[in-house]
């Protein structure tokens, strides 16, 4: 959003450590996990190159191979 992109049909929200997030995916169907870190800087190795990601939310395990791109949400209050 800081770069000028706005998600369609929803508003982004903030999360706090300890909150529970929920997701659906192709492999794991439905899962939930607690947020462990609200904002992290991570580097991912793709074999021939590395890609850095900033402001990443870290959670307990909630994804399986095939779940990439799954939506994640928290319950409204």
PECOR-V604515 format. One record per helix or strand. SS is the DSSP state (~ for helix, > for strand). FROM is the first residue (numbers start at 1). TO is the last residue. If there is no record, write none. Layout:
SS/FROM/TO + SS/FROM/TO
//
This chain:
>/20/25 + >/29/45 + >/50/59 + >/72/73
//
